[in-house]
Amino acid sequence: MAAEKMPFRRVLYCPHCGNRTPQRLIHRQRYYERSWYVTTGKEDRDPWSTFVAVCETCDHILLYENVGDMLNDDEFEKAELKYPKSGRLTIDVPQTIREVYDEAARIKEIAPNAFAVQIRRALEALCEDRAAKGHSLAEKLKDLSARAEIPPVLAEMTDVLRLIGNIGAHGISESVHPLQASAIDEFFKAVIEYVYVAPAKLRTFKKEMESSEKSEAKGD
């Protein structure tokens, strides 16, 4: 009788439970994904693979994807986490902010108070990167708002994040609830999206449009 093949595993951080834990591969799906090229305007179909894994600590499902037709389960090593969101910020965000946020994301589920403190530190890193003026974080955030670096509604969000961070650091009679941790995570990412990610996407889109226009001009 042939020996039963052992399921493939790899040890990774699980955003569901906040642990670095073995993840067991339970399914691999191969398919073709439609893609378009802005410079040529042509459509293509690229091979793609999706991997379904289970966290062996919390039993939650994780989805990974990778371009290409993965022939072996061990190629799961190269796949990128798509669900749940890894928590990592994009490369468009300065490294100092990304490093602080990476630490925050790892403790969000297990230590909401510490997570809130890290988000406050990430806001301080943002203010430093944008050369905000002021003696306190509150003053620096107001300076960014006055300079239109962040709009009024996001300025109000950042002030709430700052206050919750204070609770996480100094609160004795009250603490940060896990639901509050999830909310401030979303608020913080909204600020990051406005300040860094959206402008970077716009720059990329403009470059692609310019390349497309140049290609069309040469074709004429």
FINUVO-442755 format. One record per residue (C-alpha): residue number from 1; residue in one letter; x, y, z. Coordinates in pm, 1 decimal, m for minus. Last residue first. Layout:
residues N
- resi / resn / u / v / w
- NUM / a / X / Y / Z;
...
This chain:
residues 220
- resi / resn / u / v / w
- 220 / d / 23.6 / 5714.2 / m3606.1;
- 219 / g / 172.8 / 5418.7 / m3421.0;
- 218 / k / 432.8 / 5643.2 / m3262.9;
- 217 / a / 154.8 / 5868.2 / m3131.3;
- 216 / e / m36.6 / 5567.4 / m2996.7;
- 215 / s / 271.4 / 5448.6 / m2806.6;
- 214 / k / 328.4 / 5798.7 / m2666.7;
- 213 / e / m35.5 / 5818.6 / m2551.8;
- 212 / s / m8.7 / 5479.7 / m2380.5;
- 211 / s / 312.1 / 5578.6 / m2205.1;
- 210 / e / 146.0 / 5900.2 / m2083.8;
- 209 / m / m154.2 / 5702.4 / m1960.6;
- 208 / e / 73.0 / 5460.5 / m1775.5;
- 207 / k / 262.7 / 5749.2 / m1615.4;
- 206 / k / m63.3 / 5915.3 / m1510.1;
- 205 / f / m188.8 / 5591.1 / m1356.2;
- 204 / t / 131.7 / 5546.6 / m1157.5;
- 203 / r / 115.5 / 5902.5 / m1024.1;
- 202 / l / m250.1 / 5855.6 / m927.0;
- 201 / k / m172.9 / 5530.4 / m748.0;
- 200 / a / 106.7 / 5703.2 / m552.9;
- 199 / p / m127.9 / 5990.1 / m456.6;
- 198 / a / m389.1 / 5735.2 / m334.4;
- 197 / v / m137.0 / 5538.9 / m126.9;
- 196 / y / 44.5 / 5811.7 / 65.4;
- 195 / v / m164.3 / 6074.2 / 246.0;
- 194 / y / m517.4 / 5957.3 / 165.0;
- 193 / e / m455.3 / 5583.0 / 198.9;
- 192 / i / m250.7 / 5634.2 / 515.3;
- 191 / v / m535.9 / 5829.9 / 674.2;
- 190 / a / m787.3 / 5559.9 / 577.7;
- 189 / k / m545.4 / 5297.9 / 713.0;
- 188 / f / m549.9 / 5473.9 / 1050.0;
- 187 / f / m928.7 / 5479.6 / 1057.4;
- 186 / e / m953.6 / 5108.8 / 971.7;
- 185 / d / m705.0 / 5013.1 / 1246.4;
- 184 / i / m882.2 / 5250.3 / 1483.6;
- 183 / a / m1204.6 / 5056.0 / 1427.5;
- 182 / s / m1046.6 / 4713.0 / 1470.3;
- 181 / a / m881.4 / 4820.3 / 1796.9;
- 180 / q / m1210.7 / 4967.6 / 1918.1;
- 179 / l / m1377.2 / 4630.6 / 1861.8;
- 178 / p / m1095.0 / 4465.9 / 2060.0;
- 177 / h / m1173.2 / 4702.3 / 2353.0;
- 176 / v / m906.5 / 4951.9 / 2462.3;
- 175 / s / m879.7 / 4986.1 / 2837.8;
- 174 / e / m1050.1 / 5164.5 / 3123.6;
- 173 / s / m980.0 / 5216.6 / 3494.4;
- 172 / i / m604.5 / 5215.1 / 3443.4;
- 171 / g / m556.4 / 5395.3 / 3113.6;
- 170 / h / m208.5 / 5531.8 / 3051.8;
- 169 / a / m74.1 / 5378.6 / 2732.6;
- 168 / g / m385.8 / 5226.6 / 2581.3;
- 167 / i / m594.8 / 5524.4 / 2689.5;
- 166 / n / m342.1 / 5759.6 / 2528.9;
- 165 / g / m363.2 / 5561.7 / 2206.3;
- 164 / i / m739.7 / 5607.3 / 2220.6;
- 163 / l / m684.2 / 5982.9 / 2237.4;
- 162 / r / m442.3 / 5982.9 / 1942.7;
- 161 / l / m676.3 / 5769.4 / 1734.0;
- 160 / v / m960.9 / 6012.7 / 1807.5;
- 159 / d / m740.3 / 6303.5 / 1698.2;
- 158 / t / m648.3 / 6113.0 / 1382.8;
- 157 / m / m1014.5 / 6066.2 / 1299.2;
- 156 / e / m1087.3 / 6436.8 / 1341.3;
- 155 / a / m800.9 / 6515.1 / 1105.4;
- 154 / l / m949.8 / 6261.3 / 867.8;
- 153 / v / m1275.7 / 6457.1 / 857.7;
- 152 / p / m1089.2 / 6787.9 / 824.7;
- 151 / p / m877.9 / 6678.9 / 523.3;
- 150 / i / m513.0 / 6564.0 / 566.0;
- 149 / e / m211.3 / 6738.6 / 417.2;
- 148 / a / m443.5 / 7039.2 / 383.1;
- 147 / r / m181.9 / 7264.4 / 550.3;
- 146 / a / m422.3 / 7337.5 / 837.2;
- 145 / s / m487.8 / 6963.6 / 872.2;
- 144 / l / m117.4 / 6885.0 / 890.1;
- 143 / d / m73.9 / 7157.9 / 1153.2;
- 142 / k / m364.9 / 7018.6 / 1354.7;
- 141 / l / m193.4 / 6679.2 / 1351.9;
- 140 / k / 128.0 / 6839.1 / 1475.5;
- 139 / e / m51.4 / 7019.9 / 1756.1;
- 138 / a / m219.6 / 6700.6 / 1877.4;
- 137 / l / 109.3 / 6509.2 / 1857.8;
- 136 / s / 270.3 / 6766.5 / 2083.5;
- 135 / h / 528.8 / 7041.3 / 2038.0;
- 134 / g / 413.3 / 7152.5 / 1694.5;
- 133 / k / 509.0 / 7155.0 / 1328.0;
- 132 / a / 454.2 / 6866.6 / 1088.3;
- 131 / a / 752.9 / 6767.4 / 875.9;
- 130 / r / 548.1 / 6516.8 / 672.4;
- 129 / d / 775.4 / 6228.3 / 774.7;
- 128 / e / 772.7 / 6342.0 / 1137.0;
- 127 / c / 394.2 / 6364.6 / 1140.5;
- 126 / l / 367.8 / 6014.9 / 992.8;
- 125 / a / 608.7 / 5878.3 / 1252.6;
- 124 / e / 396.4 / 6036.6 / 1528.2;
- 123 / l / 88.4 / 5874.9 / 1375.1;
- 122 / a / 269.2 / 5539.3 / 1377.7;
- 121 / r / 351.1 / 5592.1 / 1745.5;
- 120 / r / m19.5 / 5645.5 / 1816.9;
- 119 / i / m92.0 / 5327.5 / 1623.1;
- 118 / q / 164.0 / 5150.1 / 1841.0;
- 117 / v / m12.8 / 5268.4 / 2156.8;
- 116 / a / m344.4 / 5141.9 / 2023.2;
- 115 / f / m190.0 / 4800.6 / 1951.7;
- 114 / a / m47.8 / 4785.9 / 2304.9;
- 113 / n / m396.7 / 4834.3 / 2445.5;
- 112 / p / m550.8 / 4586.3 / 2199.2;
- 111 / a / m307.7 / 4306.0 / 2300.4;
- 110 / i / m389.4 / 3965.3 / 2146.2;
- 109 / e / m576.2 / 4053.8 / 1828.9;
- 108 / k / m380.5 / 4368.8 / 1736.3;
- 107 / i / m42.4 / 4232.2 / 1842.6;
- 106 / r / 113.5 / 4147.6 / 1505.1;
- 105 / a / m54.0 / 4443.3 / 1333.1;
- 104 / a / 110.6 / 4691.2 / 1571.4;
- 103 / e / 463.1 / 4566.8 / 1503.7;
- 102 / d / 398.9 / 4594.2 / 1130.2;
- 101 / y / 261.0 / 4944.7 / 1189.7;
- 100 / v / 584.6 / 5065.9 / 1344.5;
- 99 / e / 788.0 / 4918.1 / 1058.9;
- 98 / r / 556.3 / 5058.2 / 792.9;
- 97 / i / 577.3 / 5409.2 / 937.8;
- 96 / t / 958.2 / 5412.1 / 934.0;
- 95 / q / 958.4 / 5250.3 / 588.8;
- 94 / p / 765.2 / 5533.3 / 425.4;
- 93 / v / 431.4 / 5424.7 / 270.8;
- 92 / d / 430.8 / 5358.2 / m104.2;
- 91 / i / 571.1 / 5011.9 / m29.3;
- 90 / t / 223.8 / 4909.8 / 83.4;
- 89 / l / 120.8 / 4866.8 / 444.5;
- 88 / r / 115.1 / 4522.5 / 600.2;
- 87 / g / m201.4 / 4418.1 / 778.4;
- 86 / s / m197.8 / 4073.4 / 622.6;
- 85 / k / m550.8 / 4112.2 / 491.8;
- 84 / p / m749.0 / 3798.0 / 560.4;
- 83 / y / m741.9 / 3684.9 / 294.2;
- 82 / k / m498.5 / 3772.7 / 14.7;
- 81 / l / m170.5 / 3629.3 / 145.7;
- 80 / e / 94.9 / 3606.6 / m126.6;
- 79 / a / 220.3 / 3275.4 / m264.0;
- 78 / k / 588.9 / 3183.4 / m287.8;
- 77 / e / 584.5 / 2907.4 / m24.0;
- 76 / f / 275.4 / 2757.7 / m190.9;
- 75 / e / 533.1 / 2646.1 / m449.6;
- 74 / d / 572.8 / 2347.1 / m213.3;
- 73 / d / 239.3 / 2218.6 / m339.9;
- 72 / n / 387.5 / 2159.5 / m683.2;
- 71 / l / 281.7 / 2260.2 / m1035.6;
- 70 / m / 189.3 / 2622.5 / m971.4;
- 69 / d / 50.2 / 2770.2 / m1292.9;
- 68 / g / 164.6 / 3129.8 / m1266.5;
- 67 / v / 74.9 / 3432.6 / m1060.1;
- 66 / n / 41.3 / 3360.3 / m691.1;
- 65 / e / m249.8 / 3370.5 / m451.8;
- 64 / y / m303.9 / 3284.2 / m85.9;
- 63 / l / m629.2 / 3236.4 / 104.7;
- 62 / l / m645.2 / 3169.5 / 479.3;
- 61 / i / m914.9 / 2969.4 / 659.9;
- 60 / h / m946.9 / 2973.8 / 1038.7;
- 59 / d / m865.3 / 2669.7 / 1254.3;
- 58 / c / m726.2 / 2888.4 / 1539.1;
- 57 / t / m386.7 / 2723.5 / 1598.3;
- 56 / e / m356.2 / 2496.3 / 1295.0;
- 55 / c / m429.6 / 2785.8 / 1058.7;
- 54 / v / m593.5 / 2632.4 / 753.4;
- 53 / a / m479.6 / 2690.2 / 395.9;
- 52 / v / m648.4 / 2749.9 / 61.1;
- 51 / f / m411.3 / 2822.0 / m229.0;
- 50 / t / m502.4 / 3018.2 / m541.3;
- 49 / s / m306.6 / 2978.5 / m864.9;
- 48 / w / m288.9 / 3190.9 / m1178.6;
- 47 / p / m212.3 / 3147.6 / m1546.8;
- 46 / d / m240.5 / 3473.7 / m1745.6;
- 45 / r / m508.2 / 3561.2 / m1999.5;
- 44 / d / m447.6 / 3860.6 / m2224.7;
- 43 / e / m623.8 / 4177.7 / m2332.9;
- 42 / k / m457.4 / 4441.3 / m2545.9;
- 41 / g / m467.6 / 4817.7 / m2487.0;
- 40 / t / m98.9 / 4834.7 / m2575.2;
- 39 / t / 36.9 / 5060.5 / m2299.3;
- 38 / v / m252.7 / 4991.6 / m2061.9;
- 37 / y / m206.6 / 4615.7 / m2069.8;
- 36 / w / m514.0 / 4418.9 / m1971.9;
- 35 / s / m547.3 / 4100.7 / m1771.1;
- 34 / r / m794.9 / 3814.9 / m1751.4;
- 33 / e / m702.7 / 3546.2 / m1497.7;
- 32 / y / m656.5 / 3181.0 / m1590.9;
- 31 / y / m715.7 / 2899.2 / m1341.4;
- 30 / r / m545.8 / 2667.5 / m1094.3;
- 29 / q / m696.8 / 2592.3 / m753.4;
- 28 / r / m491.3 / 2443.3 / m469.9;
- 27 / h / m657.3 / 2295.6 / m162.4;
- 26 / i / m584.1 / 2191.6 / 196.6;
- 25 / l / m246.5 / 2354.4 / 270.4;
- 24 / r / m178.6 / 2345.1 / 643.9;
- 23 / q / m62.8 / 2660.7 / 822.6;
- 22 / p / 176.2 / 2619.1 / 1116.5;
- 21 / t / 173.4 / 2922.0 / 1351.6;
- 20 / r / 305.1 / 3268.4 / 1408.3;
- 19 / n / 16.7 / 3396.9 / 1616.2;
- 18 / g / m216.6 / 3695.9 / 1585.6;
- 17 / c / m531.5 / 3483.2 / 1583.8;
- 16 / h / m690.1 / 3580.5 / 1252.8;
- 15 / p / m387.7 / 3765.7 / 1111.5;
- 14 / c / m191.9 / 3435.8 / 1102.5;
- 13 / y / 186.5 / 3480.2 / 1087.3;
- 12 / l / 358.8 / 3197.5 / 904.3;
- 11 / v / 488.5 / 2843.8 / 950.2;
- 10 / r / 451.3 / 2626.8 / 639.7;
- 9 / r / 265.3 / 2303.8 / 587.6;
- 8 / f / 214.7 / 2051.4 / 305.4;
- 7 / p / m13.9 / 1760.5 / 384.2;
- 6 / m / 164.6 / 1423.7 / 418.3;
- 5 / k / 117.4 / 1189.8 / 123.4;
- 4 / e / m21.6 / 853.0 / 229.6;
- 3 / a / 229.9 / 569.9 / 182.4;
- 2 / a / 141.7 / 339.0 / m100.5;
- 1 / m / 0.0 / 0.0 / 0.0;
